[in-house]
Every structure is written in structure tokens, then in C-alpha cells.
């Protein structure tokens, strides 16, 4: 396993730079729009464009990779990410930021597809789980560290945008100079959401719920922090702690979902998430420490909704169909992530900063109610697949499925 990790060193270093830039860029753009006085609904619409571009990239990116090759594709779209970062502060208008965020989302999907398919092809069946774990730690750690880079400059200036562009430029250097050959292409067969919903309603609704909540929490979280008076430094810690919390509950909740009916565990997570989001609305006037502590809790709970939904869906499908099922779940997640920032931003416009967490509380409560209803319609499965933790920042890329050791073909 260690030999494979070392062999993937160039890729891991490149992804570290990419995720540092991603972590900084997402929070930076939200804060810059707040500084410029953009209407909350406009902020939500601009943030939604990232997910829309990401979905388009996931749907059509494989054709581009097959035509141009993995390494050249990574270099080209990492360069596009850097270009977007440099152009954004030059054109401070919402109607110019919308197409730029679409391009950024599409380019992000491309570089994640290249990187994750590289990991898929390089890891053996015996080490996929551990290689994936290392990747997830780098994913979360780098993305969270990117939030702290906000402390190096003022969001109202250009320096942080330039730093983000530098990180995206650096990330392509080890990939482009890697001596490893290009990984094999991974063909994934997609199925319609209607058919997938018939197989696993809870899986589809759970995946969509993760998109409907995670995207606003990440995209509008900095806006919430700024509006409740945390300041730039406080917002940086607020988002970093949220991401740190997303690692805390993966293993214990995963073990519970492997031992008990996943729907019952998901009900508990949804109810706890709704209560936590409701509590955040009460803490918003009590100072930084209560808000930071609750951010950790919400980060931990929100991160396990998607992997539990994924494992539940796999319980109801044949192993041969796992890749296509995963692609459908990721599409459901992406659809939720693409439209949710707009609705969450409307809630913030009508109710103030607490509208973000009231919106999320309602979504989680709706999920709990739906699962309670579904438990009256279908008995729990007798055999379950193992829970596998998933990194939130790249859930919209179907190629990461290959890292799941359960996807190995058996003869």
C-alpha cells in the first residue's frame, strides 16, 4: 500500500494544491460578493452556477478525457481555473460572475474526474480502501486549510484571488511532469433517476438532501459568518471547523449504519441535523465560541447523510449495477447542490442570516419524515453492504466510485 501511495505522490501533491485553492476560492467569492453589496439572492444564484457547471462536466467530461488524454486534460482545465480566478476581480458584476462560475464548475469537474480516475486505475483491489482513506484525508485537510488562507489578505482586494490562481497553477506541475503513464479510461453507464428512485427511494432522496444542504452550508456559510459579525478571521475559523467536523463522525456513524437498519440511522442523523441547525439560529447572537462549536457538530452530521444514502441504495441493487447506481446518486446530489443556494439565499433575504440554518433544518426534517413514511412501505434488507466514507468536495464525480473496494468484480 505504501508503495502505491508513493507512486501516486505527484497526484497527491497536485490535488493538495488544487484543494487548497478550491477551499480558499469558495469562501473568498462569497465574502467578496458580500463586500460588494450583492443581494443575497444574487449571491445564491452565482454560487449555484458552480454546481450547474460541475454537473455538465460530469455528464460530458468523459468524452473530453477520452479524446485528449488524462494528463493534458488536467493541465488544460487547471489552467482554466487559474484564469477564472484572475478574471473575477477584474469584472465585479454579477452577470459576468455567473458565466465565470459556470466555467469554474465545469473545469473543477474535469480535474476531479482525471485525478480520481487516476487513483482508481493505480490502486489494487487489496489497497483501494486505504488509498481512498489517504485521499479523503488530503481532500478534507487541504480544503479546510484553504479556509485559513483567508487570513493572508483582504477579500476586497486582489491578492487572495492571485494566491488562488497560483495554487491552481502549482497543482498542475507535478501532474504534468509525472513519469507515470496515463490511467485507463473508466466507462460508466448511467441510468435514469426515475428507475433509480424505484429501486431505492430513500437513497435518491437522501443523496438529493445532501446536495440541498451541503451546498448552501459551504457556499453561504461565509455569508452567515460575516453577517453575524465574526469578521474575516472568524469566518476563516468557522469554515475550517465545519470541515474538520465533517471527518469526526464518519467512522462511528458508519459503524452504526453497518450494524442497524440504515433508514433508522439516517432518521437519527436527519433529526439531529435539524435540531442542530435550529440551535444555531439561537446561538447566532451569543458570540463566536458557541457558533464555532455548533459549526463542528453540523459539519459532522451533514457529512454522513450522503454516504449512508449511498450504502442504503447499494443494499437494494446488484453488485454488477453499482457503478451506474452511484452515477445516478451523484447526479441527484448535483441537482440538489445546483439549485439549493438560491433558495437558501432567499431564506436569508427574508429572515436574515439565520434563514440559512432554518432552511437546512426544514430540509433535514423533511428527510426524516420521508424516511419514516418509507419504513411503513418496505421492510429492512437482511444483508447490507459496508459503509464507505465519502469526501464531500468531490461527490459529484462518478469516477471516485472505483476507489470503493466493493466495486471490484468477482469471478
SENU-324527 format. One record per residue (C-alpha): residue number from 1; residue in three letters; x, y, z. Coordinates in pm, whole numbers. Each point is the difference from the previous one (the first is absolute). Last residue first. Example, Ala and Ser with C-alpha at 12.3 -4.5 7.8 and 13.67 -1.06 7.14 Angstrom:
! SENU-324527
+------+------+--------+--------+--------+
: nulo : guti :     xx :     yy :     zz :
+------+------+--------+--------+--------+
:    2 :  SER :   1367 :   -106 :    714 :
:    1 :  ALA :   -137 :   -344 :     66 :
+------+------+--------+--------+--------+
! end
This chain:
! SENU-324527
+------+------+--------+--------+--------+
: nulo : guti :     xx :     yy :     zz :
+------+------+--------+--------+--------+
:  411 :  UNK :  -1529 :  -1417 :  -1085 :
:  410 :  UNK :    -48 :    304 :    216 :
:  409 :  UNK :      9 :    354 :   -129 :
:  408 :  UNK :    131 :    262 :    239 :
:  407 :  UNK :   -255 :    270 :     84 :
:  406 :  UNK :     -1 :    -83 :    373 :
:  405 :  UNK :    352 :    134 :     32 :
:  404 :  UNK :   -133 :    355 :    -58 :
:  403 :  UNK :    278 :    176 :   -190 :
:  402 :  UNK :   -181 :    -62 :   -327 :
:  401 :  UNK :   -291 :    210 :    120 :
:  400 :  UNK :    220 :    307 :    -22 :
:  399 :  UNK :    -78 :     -1 :   -373 :
:  398 :  UNK :   -349 :    133 :     64 :
:  397 :  UNK :    111 :    351 :     79 :
:  396 :  UNK :   -261 :    203 :    186 :
:  395 :  UNK :    120 :   -114 :    337 :
:  394 :  UNK :    321 :    191 :    -40 :
:  393 :  UNK :     -2 :    242 :    291 :
:  392 :  UNK :   -201 :   -220 :    223 :
:  391 :  UNK :    256 :   -276 :     39 :
:  390 :  UNK :   -178 :   -335 :     42 :
:  389 :  UNK :     20 :   -249 :    285 :
:  388 :  UNK :    -79 :   -359 :    -94 :
:  387 :  UNK :   -279 :   -188 :    179 :
:  386 :  UNK :     13 :   -373 :    -65 :
:  385 :  UNK :   -271 :   -176 :   -196 :
:  384 :  UNK :   -312 :   -131 :    169 :
:  383 :  UNK :   -176 :   -333 :     22 :
:  382 :  UNK :   -347 :    -49 :    151 :
:  381 :  UNK :   -149 :    311 :   -158 :
:  380 :  UNK :   -239 :    210 :    208 :
:  379 :  UNK :   -375 :    -39 :    -71 :
:  378 :  UNK :   -166 :    230 :   -252 :
:  377 :  UNK :   -308 :    226 :     10 :
:  376 :  UNK :    -25 :    102 :    366 :
:  375 :  UNK :    372 :     75 :      7 :
:  374 :  UNK :    -60 :    230 :   -298 :
:  373 :  UNK :   -217 :    234 :    210 :
:  372 :  UNK :    265 :     32 :    271 :
:  371 :  UNK :    253 :     63 :   -278 :
:  370 :  UNK :   -209 :    286 :   -140 :
:  369 :  UNK :    -48 :    161 :    342 :
:  368 :  UNK :    373 :    -10 :     74 :
:  367 :  UNK :     78 :    153 :   -340 :
:  366 :  UNK :   -254 :    278 :     58 :
:  365 :  UNK :    162 :     78 :    336 :
:  364 :  UNK :    339 :     24 :   -172 :
:  363 :  UNK :   -139 :    243 :   -260 :
:  362 :  UNK :   -175 :    212 :    262 :
:  361 :  UNK :    315 :     22 :    214 :
:  360 :  UNK :    201 :    101 :   -308 :
:  359 :  UNK :   -236 :    292 :    -72 :
:  358 :  UNK :      3 :    109 :    364 :
:  357 :  UNK :    379 :    -19 :    -15 :
:  356 :  UNK :     31 :    235 :   -295 :
:  355 :  UNK :   -281 :    226 :    122 :
:  354 :  UNK :    206 :     76 :    310 :
:  353 :  UNK :    186 :    261 :   -209 :
:  352 :  UNK :   -313 :    216 :    -43 :
:  351 :  UNK :   -355 :   -130 :    -32 :
:  350 :  UNK :   -113 :    106 :   -347 :
:  349 :  UNK :    338 :     46 :   -169 :
:  348 :  UNK :    148 :   -300 :    181 :
:  347 :  UNK :   -291 :   -219 :   -113 :
:  346 :  UNK :     49 :    124 :   -357 :
:  345 :  UNK :    369 :    -93 :     28 :
:  344 :  UNK :    -97 :   -351 :    106 :
:  343 :  UNK :   -226 :    -27 :   -305 :
:  342 :  UNK :    277 :    116 :   -236 :
:  341 :  UNK :    265 :   -213 :    169 :
:  340 :  UNK :   -222 :   -309 :    -49 :
:  339 :  UNK :    -18 :     -5 :   -379 :
:  338 :  UNK :    332 :   -155 :   -106 :
:  337 :  UNK :     65 :   -203 :    316 :
:  336 :  UNK :   -330 :   -184 :    -28 :
:  335 :  UNK :     67 :    -86 :   -364 :
:  334 :  UNK :    353 :   -108 :     89 :
:  333 :  UNK :   -114 :   -236 :    273 :
:  332 :  UNK :   -252 :   -163 :   -233 :
:  331 :  UNK :    276 :    -32 :   -263 :
:  330 :  UNK :    227 :   -160 :    259 :
:  329 :  UNK :   -272 :   -249 :     82 :
:  328 :  UNK :    -44 :    -84 :   -369 :
:  327 :  UNK :    372 :    -53 :    -49 :
:  326 :  UNK :      8 :   -222 :    308 :
:  325 :  UNK :   -275 :   -219 :   -143 :
:  324 :  UNK :    193 :    -32 :   -327 :
:  323 :  UNK :    313 :   -106 :    188 :
:  322 :  UNK :   -185 :   -245 :    225 :
:  321 :  UNK :   -189 :   -186 :   -273 :
:  320 :  UNK :    212 :   -318 :     10 :
:  319 :  UNK :    -27 :     -6 :    380 :
:  318 :  UNK :   -379 :    -41 :    -32 :
:  317 :  UNK :   -216 :    267 :    159 :
:  316 :  UNK :   -200 :     51 :    320 :
:  315 :  UNK :    288 :     14 :    250 :
:  314 :  UNK :    182 :    232 :   -241 :
:  313 :  UNK :   -269 :    262 :     55 :
:  312 :  UNK :     49 :    -22 :    376 :
:  311 :  UNK :    377 :     40 :    -38 :
:  310 :  UNK :    -48 :    315 :   -209 :
:  309 :  UNK :   -254 :    148 :    242 :
:  308 :  UNK :    240 :    -65 :    288 :
:  307 :  UNK :    285 :    157 :   -202 :
:  306 :  UNK :   -212 :    309 :    -81 :
:  305 :  UNK :   -130 :     76 :    349 :
:  304 :  UNK :    337 :    -44 :    173 :
:  303 :  UNK :    152 :    343 :    -71 :
:  302 :  UNK :   -295 :    202 :    128 :
:  301 :  UNK :     34 :   -147 :    349 :
:  300 :  UNK :    369 :     80 :     47 :
:  299 :  UNK :    -23 :    350 :   -147 :
:  298 :  UNK :   -305 :     77 :    212 :
:  297 :  UNK :    189 :    -98 :    315 :
:  296 :  UNK :    311 :    202 :    -89 :
:  295 :  UNK :   -213 :    302 :    -91 :
:  294 :  UNK :   -168 :    -32 :    340 :
:  293 :  UNK :    335 :     49 :    172 :
:  292 :  UNK :     91 :    296 :   -221 :
:  291 :  UNK :   -334 :    173 :     63 :
:  290 :  UNK :     26 :    -49 :    377 :
:  289 :  UNK :    356 :    143 :     -9 :
:  288 :  UNK :    -67 :    304 :   -221 :
:  287 :  UNK :   -260 :    196 :    192 :
:  286 :  UNK :   -349 :    -55 :    139 :
:  285 :  UNK :   -208 :    159 :   -279 :
:  284 :  UNK :     14 :   -292 :   -246 :
:  283 :  UNK :    -57 :   -255 :    275 :
:  282 :  UNK :   -378 :    -25 :    -40 :
:  281 :  UNK :     19 :    -50 :   -377 :
:  280 :  UNK :    272 :   -260 :     56 :
:  279 :  UNK :   -240 :   -199 :    218 :
:  278 :  UNK :   -236 :    -45 :   -294 :
:  277 :  UNK :    288 :   -129 :   -209 :
:  276 :  UNK :     93 :   -243 :    278 :
:  275 :  UNK :   -361 :   -117 :     41 :
:  274 :  UNK :    -36 :    -62 :   -374 :
:  273 :  UNK :    334 :   -182 :    -10 :
:  272 :  UNK :    -96 :   -219 :    297 :
:  271 :  UNK :   -329 :    -87 :   -172 :
:  270 :  UNK :    176 :    -81 :   -328 :
:  269 :  UNK :    271 :   -207 :    172 :
:  268 :  UNK :   -258 :   -196 :    200 :
:  267 :  UNK :   -211 :    -61 :   -310 :
:  266 :  UNK :    314 :   -109 :   -184 :
:  265 :  UNK :     76 :   -254 :    273 :
:  264 :  UNK :   -353 :   -138 :    -23 :
:  263 :  UNK :     23 :    -18 :   -377 :
:  262 :  UNK :    334 :   -175 :     24 :
:  261 :  UNK :   -151 :   -287 :    198 :
:  260 :  UNK :    263 :    -88 :    259 :
:  259 :  UNK :    357 :   -134 :      5 :
:  258 :  UNK :    149 :    150 :   -317 :
:  257 :  UNK :   -179 :    332 :     64 :
:  256 :  UNK :    139 :     11 :    354 :
:  255 :  UNK :    352 :    -65 :   -126 :
:  254 :  UNK :    -33 :    283 :   -252 :
:  253 :  UNK :   -124 :    236 :    270 :
:  252 :  UNK :    312 :    -74 :    207 :
:  251 :  UNK :    241 :     21 :   -299 :
:  250 :  UNK :   -127 :    310 :   -181 :
:  249 :  UNK :    -81 :    199 :    314 :
:  248 :  UNK :    314 :    212 :     40 :
:  247 :  UNK :     98 :     60 :   -363 :
:  246 :  UNK :   -272 :    256 :    -76 :
:  245 :  UNK :     85 :    175 :    326 :
:  244 :  UNK :    330 :    113 :   -148 :
:  243 :  UNK :   -190 :    149 :   -294 :
:  242 :  UNK :   -224 :    206 :    229 :
:  241 :  UNK :    303 :     96 :    208 :
:  240 :  UNK :    173 :    139 :   -312 :
:  239 :  UNK :   -315 :    192 :    -97 :
:  238 :  UNK :    -35 :    175 :    337 :
:  237 :  UNK :    376 :     53 :     33 :
:  236 :  UNK :      8 :    200 :   -324 :
:  235 :  UNK :   -324 :    178 :     88 :
:  234 :  UNK :    152 :    107 :    332 :
:  233 :  UNK :    310 :    140 :   -167 :
:  232 :  UNK :   -208 :    197 :   -251 :
:  231 :  UNK :   -240 :    134 :    262 :
:  230 :  UNK :   -236 :   -208 :    213 :
:  229 :  UNK :   -271 :    267 :     -6 :
:  228 :  UNK :   -323 :   -192 :    -58 :
:  227 :  UNK :     -6 :    116 :   -364 :
:  226 :  UNK :    356 :   -112 :    -72 :
:  225 :  UNK :    -57 :   -348 :    139 :
:  224 :  UNK :   -325 :    -43 :   -191 :
:  223 :  UNK :    169 :    111 :   -323 :
:  222 :  UNK :    285 :   -245 :     66 :
:  221 :  UNK :   -256 :   -281 :     47 :
:  220 :  UNK :   -168 :     92 :   -328 :
:  219 :  UNK :    204 :   -227 :   -228 :
:  218 :  UNK :     88 :   -280 :    241 :
:  217 :  UNK :   -330 :    -22 :    188 :
:  216 :  UNK :   -192 :     80 :   -320 :
:  215 :  UNK :    170 :   -286 :   -191 :
:  214 :  UNK :    -23 :   -249 :    286 :
:  213 :  UNK :   -375 :     41 :     52 :
:  212 :  UNK :   -179 :    -61 :   -331 :
:  211 :  UNK :    282 :   -225 :   -122 :
:  210 :  UNK :    -20 :   -223 :    306 :
:  209 :  UNK :   -378 :     -1 :    -38 :
:  208 :  UNK :     39 :   -121 :   -360 :
:  207 :  UNK :    208 :   -295 :    121 :
:  206 :  UNK :   -257 :    -83 :    270 :
:  205 :  UNK :   -289 :     30 :   -248 :
:  204 :  UNK :    175 :   -237 :   -242 :
:  203 :  UNK :    100 :   -255 :    264 :
:  202 :  UNK :   -335 :     18 :    179 :
:  201 :  UNK :   -187 :    -70 :   -325 :
:  200 :  UNK :    219 :   -302 :    -81 :
:  199 :  UNK :    -88 :   -214 :   -303 :
:  198 :  UNK :   -292 :    211 :   -122 :
:  197 :  UNK :    208 :    314 :     54 :
:  196 :  UNK :    275 :   -149 :   -217 :
:  195 :  UNK :   -247 :    -62 :   -280 :
:  194 :  UNK :   -125 :    358 :     20 :
:  193 :  UNK :    355 :    138 :     28 :
:  192 :  UNK :     90 :   -151 :   -334 :
:  191 :  UNK :    296 :   -232 :    -31 :
:  190 :  UNK :    362 :     82 :    -75 :
:  189 :  UNK :    263 :   -241 :   -130 :
:  188 :  UNK :    354 :     83 :    104 :
:  187 :  UNK :    305 :    -52 :   -219 :
:  186 :  UNK :    332 :     41 :    176 :
:  185 :  UNK :    296 :    101 :   -216 :
:  184 :  UNK :    335 :   -150 :     92 :
:  183 :  UNK :    250 :    210 :    192 :
:  182 :  UNK :    259 :    208 :   -187 :
:  181 :  UNK :    355 :   -119 :     45 :
:  180 :  UNK :    200 :     88 :    309 :
:  179 :  UNK :    304 :    222 :    -47 :
:  178 :  UNK :   -180 :    297 :    146 :
:  177 :  UNK :    104 :    337 :   -142 :
:  176 :  UNK :   -353 :    113 :    -96 :
:  175 :  UNK :   -146 :   -124 :    326 :
:  174 :  UNK :    274 :    153 :    216 :
:  173 :  UNK :    -46 :    340 :   -175 :
:  172 :  UNK :   -381 :      5 :    -19 :
:  171 :  UNK :    -51 :     85 :    367 :
:  170 :  UNK :    233 :    300 :    -17 :
:  169 :  UNK :   -228 :    189 :   -239 :
:  168 :  UNK :   -308 :    -60 :    212 :
:  167 :  UNK :    190 :    120 :    307 :
:  166 :  UNK :    123 :    310 :   -185 :
:  165 :  UNK :   -355 :     81 :   -112 :
:  164 :  UNK :   -116 :    -18 :    361 :
:  163 :  UNK :    281 :    233 :    108 :
:  162 :  UNK :   -101 :    248 :   -272 :
:  161 :  UNK :   -360 :     -7 :    123 :
:  160 :  UNK :    130 :     56 :    353 :
:  159 :  UNK :    203 :    304 :   -108 :
:  158 :  UNK :   -280 :    171 :   -197 :
:  157 :  UNK :   -161 :    210 :    274 :
:  156 :  UNK :   -338 :     -5 :    174 :
:  155 :  UNK :     73 :   -348 :    138 :
:  154 :  UNK :    292 :    147 :    201 :
:  153 :  UNK :    313 :   -211 :     32 :
:  152 :  UNK :    191 :   -281 :    165 :
:  151 :  UNK :   -272 :    -92 :    252 :
:  150 :  UNK :   -213 :   -138 :   -283 :
:  149 :  UNK :    261 :   -275 :    -26 :
:  148 :  UNK :   -174 :   -160 :    298 :
:  147 :  UNK :   -288 :   -118 :   -220 :
:  146 :  UNK :    247 :   -181 :   -225 :
:  145 :  UNK :    106 :   -207 :    299 :
:  144 :  UNK :   -349 :   -154 :     -1 :
:  143 :  UNK :     24 :    -99 :   -365 :
:  142 :  UNK :    348 :   -138 :     56 :
:  141 :  UNK :   -100 :   -207 :    302 :
:  140 :  UNK :   -326 :   -125 :   -151 :
:  139 :  UNK :    149 :   -121 :   -327 :
:  138 :  UNK :    334 :   -109 :    145 :
:  137 :  UNK :   -185 :   -209 :    259 :
:  136 :  UNK :   -233 :   -132 :   -270 :
:  135 :  UNK :    294 :    -97 :   -223 :
:  134 :  UNK :    163 :   -191 :    283 :
:  133 :  UNK :   -328 :   -183 :     65 :
:  132 :  UNK :    -37 :    -80 :   -371 :
:  131 :  UNK :    345 :   -155 :     -3 :
:  130 :  UNK :   -105 :   -203 :    304 :
:  129 :  UNK :   -321 :   -126 :   -162 :
:  128 :  UNK :    163 :    -68 :   -334 :
:  127 :  UNK :    279 :   -208 :    151 :
:  126 :  UNK :    -95 :   -362 :    -70 :
:  125 :  UNK :   -178 :     75 :   -330 :
:  124 :  UNK :    310 :    175 :   -130 :
:  123 :  UNK :     25 :    378 :    -25 :
:  122 :  UNK :    137 :    164 :   -317 :
:  121 :  UNK :   -310 :     -6 :   -221 :
:  120 :  UNK :   -234 :    145 :    259 :
:  119 :  UNK :    250 :    261 :    113 :
:  118 :  UNK :     39 :    123 :   -357 :
:  117 :  UNK :   -379 :     -4 :    -39 :
:  116 :  UNK :    -13 :    226 :    306 :
:  115 :  UNK :    250 :    249 :   -136 :
:  114 :  UNK :   -147 :     24 :   -351 :
:  113 :  UNK :   -358 :     23 :    122 :
:  112 :  UNK :     99 :    260 :    259 :
:  111 :  UNK :    177 :    210 :   -264 :
:  110 :  UNK :   -302 :    -13 :   -231 :
:  109 :  UNK :   -259 :     74 :    266 :
:  108 :  UNK :    196 :    305 :    113 :
:  107 :  UNK :     13 :    126 :   -360 :
:  106 :  UNK :   -379 :    -23 :    -30 :
:  105 :  UNK :    -52 :    177 :    332 :
:  104 :  UNK :    247 :    277 :    -88 :
:  103 :  UNK :   -158 :     50 :   -343 :
:  102 :  UNK :   -343 :     34 :    161 :
:  101 :  UNK :    148 :    235 :    261 :
:  100 :  UNK :    138 :    217 :   -282 :
:   99 :  UNK :   -338 :     -2 :   -175 :
:   98 :  UNK :   -170 :    131 :    320 :
:   97 :  UNK :    280 :    240 :    100 :
:   96 :  UNK :    -55 :    217 :   -307 :
:   95 :  UNK :   -369 :     61 :     71 :
:   94 :  UNK :     78 :     55 :    370 :
:   93 :  UNK :    240 :    284 :    -76 :
:   92 :  UNK :    348 :     45 :    144 :
:   91 :  UNK :    203 :    -59 :   -317 :
:   90 :  UNK :    374 :     22 :     75 :
:   89 :  UNK :    -37 :   -186 :    331 :
:   88 :  UNK :   -142 :   -303 :   -190 :
:   87 :  UNK :    258 :    -10 :   -282 :
:   86 :  UNK :    295 :   -127 :    206 :
:   85 :  UNK :   -192 :   -280 :    171 :
:   84 :  UNK :   -159 :   -103 :   -331 :
:   83 :  UNK :    344 :    -27 :   -161 :
:   82 :  UNK :    130 :   -221 :    282 :
:   81 :  UNK :   -293 :   -239 :    -40 :
:   80 :  UNK :     60 :     -6 :   -376 :
:   79 :  UNK :    363 :   -100 :     61 :
:   78 :  UNK :   -121 :   -291 :    212 :
:   77 :  UNK :   -225 :    -80 :   -297 :
:   76 :  UNK :    281 :    -28 :   -251 :
:   75 :  UNK :    246 :   -180 :    227 :
:   74 :  UNK :   -254 :   -261 :    106 :
:   73 :  UNK :   -107 :    -63 :   -361 :
:   72 :  UNK :    361 :    -34 :   -112 :
:   71 :  UNK :     62 :   -257 :    272 :
:   70 :  UNK :   -317 :   -203 :    -52 :
:   69 :  UNK :    -10 :    -35 :   -377 :
:   68 :  UNK :   -147 :    225 :   -271 :
:   67 :  UNK :   -286 :   -201 :   -152 :
:   66 :  UNK :    -79 :   -233 :    288 :
:   65 :  UNK :     21 :    289 :    246 :
:   64 :  UNK :   -234 :    214 :   -210 :
:   63 :  UNK :   -255 :   -281 :    -27 :
:   62 :  UNK :     19 :    -61 :    375 :
:   61 :  UNK :    -78 :    366 :     66 :
:   60 :  UNK :   -352 :     -9 :   -140 :
:   59 :  UNK :   -226 :    -86 :    294 :
:   58 :  UNK :    246 :     78 :    280 :
:   57 :  UNK :     93 :    333 :   -156 :
:   56 :  UNK :   -365 :     94 :    -45 :
:   55 :  UNK :    -62 :    -80 :    365 :
:   54 :  UNK :    299 :    210 :    109 :
:   53 :  UNK :   -119 :    295 :   -208 :
:   52 :  UNK :   -336 :    -15 :    173 :
:   51 :  UNK :    173 :    -34 :    337 :
:   50 :  UNK :    209 :    313 :    -59 :
:   49 :  UNK :   -302 :    189 :   -133 :
:   48 :  UNK :   -175 :    -44 :    334 :
:   47 :  UNK :    251 :    238 :    162 :
:   46 :  UNK :    -98 :    277 :   -241 :
:   45 :  UNK :   -371 :    -56 :     67 :
:   44 :  UNK :     51 :     -1 :    376 :
:   43 :  UNK :    200 :    323 :    -11 :
:   42 :  UNK :   -270 :    158 :   -218 :
:   41 :  UNK :   -264 :   -105 :    253 :
:   40 :  UNK :    209 :    150 :    280 :
:   39 :  UNK :     16 :    338 :   -183 :
:   38 :  UNK :    359 :     95 :    -81 :
:   37 :  UNK :    151 :    266 :    226 :
:   36 :  UNK :    356 :    -18 :   -133 :
:   35 :  UNK :    125 :   -129 :    335 :
:   34 :  UNK :   -262 :   -278 :     -8 :
:   33 :  UNK :    108 :    -94 :   -353 :
:   32 :  UNK :    361 :     -8 :    120 :
:   31 :  UNK :    -92 :   -220 :    297 :
:   30 :  UNK :   -172 :   -259 :   -220 :
:   29 :  UNK :    287 :      8 :   -250 :
:   28 :  UNK :    261 :    -48 :    273 :
:   27 :  UNK :   -180 :   -291 :    165 :
:   26 :  UNK :     -7 :   -205 :   -320 :
:   25 :  UNK :    343 :    110 :   -118 :
:   24 :  UNK :    191 :    -85 :    317 :
:   23 :  UNK :   -122 :   -358 :     21 :
:   22 :  UNK :     41 :    -53 :   -373 :
:   21 :  UNK :    355 :    136 :      6 :
:   20 :  UNK :    102 :   -226 :    286 :
:   19 :  UNK :   -180 :   -280 :   -183 :
:   18 :  UNK :    205 :     48 :   -316 :
:   17 :  UNK :    329 :     31 :    187 :
:   16 :  UNK :    -64 :   -323 :    191 :
:   15 :  UNK :   -122 :   -164 :   -320 :
:   14 :  UNK :    337 :     66 :   -162 :
:   13 :  UNK :    188 :   -141 :    295 :
:   12 :  UNK :   -220 :   -313 :     -2 :
:   11 :  UNK :     45 :    -44 :   -376 :
:   10 :  UNK :    376 :     32 :     21 :
:    9 :  UNK :     11 :   -242 :    294 :
:    8 :  UNK :   -204 :   -269 :   -174 :
:    7 :  UNK :    299 :   -233 :    -18 :
:    6 :  UNK :     67 :     77 :    366 :
:    5 :  UNK :   -358 :    -98 :     89 :
:    4 :  UNK :     35 :   -317 :   -206 :
:    3 :  UNK :    322 :    -93 :    177 :
:    2 :  UNK :   -165 :     65 :    336 :
:    1 :  UNK :   -282 :   -241 :    -89 :
+------+------+--------+--------+--------+
! end
